[in-house]
Amino acid sequence: MTEEEFLAVYGSKVVTHNSYTGDDFIRLIEGLKEITHSQYLRDEFEYLIQEMKLLKDDHKVEHLYNIYYILHDMDYYLLRYAPTDVAPYTIDDSTILKYYGALKIYAN
């Protein structure tokens, strides 16, 4: 069976709409950067902005990964809650317990 035949029988088109763009993300992060007093955190926000600009320009997935790693580490290890707060309520805690080491703030 060819891929086309398989998709004709079993496939279904998956489409979603994302009303946010890379420029929206940049504006949001710039706003957060402006109201942040910590230079370390401002540097993290600047890195996110630069990675999104690069992603928009060259569409290389490495930039998307870098953005994900920073946001993930900020979410679970800096700004919101620790993995120990969330892991007991999840079936698969492998992502939550993973620290990517992306935050330069912890290197200082």
C-alpha positions as CSV (number, residue, x, y, z in Angstrom):
1,M,0.0,0.0,0.0
2,T,1.4,3.4,-0.9
3,E,1.4,6.3,1.5
4,E,-1.3,8.0,-0.6
5,E,-3.5,4.9,-0.5
6,F,-3.0,4.5,3.3
7,L,-3.9,8.2,3.9
8,A,-7.0,7.8,1.6
9,V,-8.2,5.0,3.8
10,Y,-6.9,5.8,7.3
11,G,-5.8,9.4,7.2
12,S,-7.6,12.4,8.3
13,K,-6.5,16.0,7.7
14,V,-5.4,17.8,10.9
15,V,-5.6,21.5,10.6
16,T,-5.5,24.1,13.3
17,H,-5.4,27.8,13.4
18,N,-2.8,29.7,15.4
19,S,-3.7,33.4,15.7
20,Y,-0.3,34.2,17.3
21,T,2.8,34.9,15.2
22,G,6.5,35.1,15.9
23,D,6.1,38.9,16.0
24,D,3.4,38.5,18.7
25,F,5.8,36.3,20.7
26,I,8.5,38.9,20.4
27,R,6.2,41.7,21.5
28,L,5.1,39.7,24.5
29,I,8.7,38.9,25.6
30,E,9.8,42.4,25.0
31,G,7.0,43.6,27.3
32,L,8.1,41.2,30.0
33,K,11.7,42.2,29.6
34,E,10.8,45.9,30.1
35,I,9.1,45.3,33.4
36,T,11.7,42.9,34.8
37,H,14.3,44.3,37.2
38,S,16.7,41.3,37.2
39,Q,19.4,41.7,34.6
40,Y,19.8,37.9,34.6
41,L,16.1,37.5,33.7
42,R,16.3,40.3,31.2
43,D,19.2,38.5,29.5
44,E,17.1,35.3,29.3
45,F,14.2,37.3,27.7
46,E,16.7,38.8,25.2
47,Y,17.9,35.4,24.2
48,L,14.3,34.3,23.6
49,I,13.7,37.3,21.4
50,Q,16.9,36.7,19.4
51,E,16.1,33.0,18.9
52,M,12.5,33.8,17.7
53,K,14.0,36.3,15.2
54,L,16.4,33.7,13.9
55,L,13.6,31.1,13.7
56,K,11.5,33.5,11.7
57,D,14.4,34.2,9.3
58,D,15.8,30.7,8.7
59,H,13.1,28.3,10.0
60,K,15.7,26.1,11.6
61,V,14.3,23.8,14.3
62,E,17.3,24.3,16.5
63,H,16.0,27.8,17.4
64,L,12.6,26.4,18.2
65,Y,14.3,23.8,20.5
66,N,16.3,26.6,22.2
67,I,13.1,28.6,22.8
68,Y,11.4,25.5,24.2
69,Y,14.3,24.7,26.5
70,I,14.3,28.2,28.0
71,L,10.5,28.3,28.4
72,H,10.4,24.8,29.9
73,D,13.2,25.5,32.4
74,M,11.7,28.9,33.4
75,D,8.3,27.3,33.8
76,Y,9.4,24.3,36.0
77,Y,12.6,25.6,37.6
78,L,12.4,29.4,37.9
79,L,9.0,31.1,37.7
80,R,6.1,28.9,38.6
81,Y,6.5,25.6,40.4
82,A,8.9,22.9,41.0
83,P,8.6,19.4,39.5
84,T,7.9,18.0,42.9
85,D,4.7,20.1,43.0
86,V,3.4,18.8,39.6
87,A,4.9,15.3,39.1
88,P,2.6,13.6,41.6
89,Y,-0.4,14.6,39.5
90,T,0.9,13.4,36.1
91,I,1.0,10.0,34.5
92,D,4.3,10.7,32.7
93,D,6.6,13.0,34.6
94,S,9.6,12.5,32.3
95,T,9.3,16.0,30.7
96,I,8.6,17.7,34.0
97,L,11.6,16.2,35.7
98,K,13.9,17.1,32.8
99,Y,16.1,20.2,33.3
100,Y,17.7,21.2,30.1
101,G,20.2,23.5,31.7
102,A,19.2,26.3,29.4
103,L,19.0,29.1,32.1
104,K,22.1,31.1,32.3
105,I,20.7,32.7,35.5
106,Y,21.6,29.5,37.3
107,A,25.1,29.5,36.0
108,N,25.9,32.7,37.9
